[in-house]
Amino acid sequence: MSIPFVARRGRKLPRRTTPFVFAFYMATIMAMLMCLVITAGERGIGPGYFHQVLDAYRLAMPAAFCCVLIVRPFVLRLVAMTVCLH
């Protein structure tokens, strides 16, 4: 029995797409979390909360994706300066 959500070796994206896949996943998760928190903080959790969150997310996700792509090299340098990689 195979698990349908596990990517098979032949169906994975090439290694060169790693920065873009990382940015996509990171932006997707962080933008949603931030939209949930900021919408709740600014407008409260009530009727229409999730609709307001999704409205904010439509703007936040593409912006977060671009930002993650831009800051990734800087963050990698910061991590290299902070963590012993030996």
N, C-alpha and C positions, 0 to 999 in steps of 0.2 A: 504494500500500500504506500503510495507516495503522498507527500504533503503538497497541496497545490500552491502554497505561497512561497515555497523555497525555489529560488531561481536555479535552474540547471546550468551547468558549466557553459554550455553553448549559447545560452540566452542572456548572459551577463553583458553589460556594457564594457567597452575597452577601458583599460587602465587610464588612458589619457583623459577620460571624462570625469575622473575622481573629483577634481576641484568643483566642477559644476554640479555633480550629484550631491556632494557634501553641502554645497551652498543651497541647493534646492531643499534638501531635508531639513537643514538647520533653519532656513528662512521659514519654511512651512510651519515647523513646530513653534519657533519663537514668536513669529507674527501672530499665530493663533493664541498662544498663551498671553502675550501682551495685550491683544485686543480684548480678551476675556477680562483681564484684570483692570485695564484702563476704562473700559466701558462700565464695568461694575463700580469702579471708584467714582467716575464722573456722573453717571446717570442712575446708578443703583440697579439692582436685579429685580425686574418687574416684567409686566407685559411688554412684549416686543424686544426683550433683552437680546435674544439670539439673533433676531433680525438686525439689530443695531450692531452686534458683534460682526456679523457677516458683511455688513456695509463697510465697516472699518477695515475688515480683513482684505476686501477687494483692493484697497489702496495700499495697505501695509505689506502684503505678501510680495508684490513685485519690487517695492522699495527695499524690503529686507533682503531679497535675493541679490539685488545689485550691491547693496551695502556689504553683505557677507563676501561677495566676490572681490570687492575692493579692499576690504580690511584683512582678508585672509593672509596675504603675504606678511603684513605687519604683525599680525598675531603669531604667525609661525616664528618670526624672528624674536618676538618677546618670549615665547615659550622656550626657544633655544637658549636665550640668555638667562632664563630662570631655572631651567631643569637640566640636570646632568644627564646627557643622553648616551653616556658610555656604558 
